[in-house]
Amino acid sequence: MQSFAVLLRRMNGELNRVTEEFAQSQGLHLTDMRALIAILDDDPALGPMTPGRLRKHLNLTSGAMTACVDRLEKAGHIRRVRADGDRRVVHLHYADPAREVARDFFRPLALSTDTARARFTRDELMVVVRFLAEMNHELGRLRETPAPSAPVG
């Protein structure tokens, strides 16, 4: 199944390339893109994204997180909104105009995804969805477990 791993890496590489092109077109850092994706894909059951949760998700220092959020807000990609119940709590929201810019940029990727998806039956796609969900679960577990550092060579 070596080809399986190769295909996953190739797909990941292509998705990274498209993401990097968007980041460059918007004058964003790759960390900014990771933050935007985390805000966009956040689980609504957890409530609105906060800088603290985002910092933990991205494994950044407080200072780096603040700089990232400042850049994204200045570029018009996110909005900081104070919580109604506790004004000390800040929620991060993807700004609607920025969402439109991203939607336009990524439309060719969405169309390509739809084209590929149309070649599979619903049952086949359900297996793919199950696999992707399990991979995301396992990758999340890896993120929670510190990796041992080993010297190279």
N, C-alpha and C positions, 0 to 999 in steps of 0.2 A: 504493500500500500504506500510505497514511497511516492508514487505519483499523486496520491491524495494530498500529502503534505506539500508537495511542489505546487499543486494547483491552488491550495489555500494561500501559500506565500505569494504566488503570482497575483491572485485576486486582491489580496491585501495590498500588494505593491501598487496595483492599478488604482485602487480606491485611495491610497495615500497620495498618488500622483495628482488625481483630480482635486483632492482636498488641498494639496499644496498650491495648485494653480489658483484655487479660490482665495486662499490666504494671501498669495502674492497680489492678486487683483484688488484685494481690499486693504493691503498694507498691514496685514496681521501676522503675528508670530504663530508658529505651529502650536504653541501652548494656548494661544488665544483660540485657535480652532478647536482644540481639545475641550476647552471650556465651553465654547458655543455648542458643541455637539452634546456635552453633558447636560447643559441647560435644556436643549431641545428634546433630548431623549429621557429626561428625568421622569421618574415614576410618580405620577400624580398622587398615589396613595401616601407618599412620603411628605406631601405638602410642597409648597414652592421651594425652589432651590435657594439656599443661603450661601453666603461666601464661605462659611465654615465647612459646610458639607461639600462644597465644590473644592475647597482646599484639600480636604481629606481625599476626595475622589482622585484629584490630580497629583496628590503627594507633593504639594508645594509648601514653602514657608509662608507665614502670614504676609511678609513683605512682598514676596513674589505674587501672591494671590491678589493683594491690593493693587499692585502695578498692572496685573492682567485685567482685573475688573475695571480699573481706571481707563486703560486703553480701549477696552470694548465699549465702555459707555461713551467715551469721547468720540469714537468712530461711529456711534449711533447704532451699534449692534444689540446692546442690551439696555434695560432700564433698571435702576435701583428703585425699589418701592418699599417704604416703611410699612411694617405690619400694623394693622389697625389696633390690635389688642395690646401691642407692646412696641412703641416707637423705636426702641433700641434694636429691634430685630429688622434686618434688611432682607428683602426677597429679590432675587434676580430673575428678570423676565426677558425673553427674546423680543426685541422691538419689532413691531409689525412691518415697518418699511424695510428693515434689514431682512426679515423673513421673506419678503417679496424678492429682494435682490438674490438671496440664496436660492429661492425656488426657481427663478429664471436661470441662474447659473447652472444648477444641477438638473434642469429639465432633461437635457440629453441623457444623463445617467439614468434618470427615472424611466425614460422611454426605452433605453437599452435593457434595463431590468425587466420591464414589462414584456419586451420581445423575448427575452430568455425564458421568463416565467411561463409564457404562452406555450412553450414547447413541452410542458409537463402537465400531467394530470393532477387533479386536486389531491389525490392520495399520495402521489410522489412529492408534491410540495409540502404536504403535512409532515412527511419524513424529514425533509430538508429543514423545515421550521423547528421540528423537535431537535434535530442535530444542532442547529444554530443556538437554540435556547440552552441546550446542555453545554455547548462550548462556552457561551457567555457565563454560565454558572461556574464552570471550572476555571475560567480565566479570572473571574471575580474572586474565587478562593485563592488563586495564586497571588493576586494583588494583596490579599490580607495576610499572606504568609511571607515573612522576610526571606529573600533568596540568599543562599550561602554565597559568599564571595570567594572565588578561587583565582589565584594568579594565573595569567596566561603564560604558557611556555615554561 
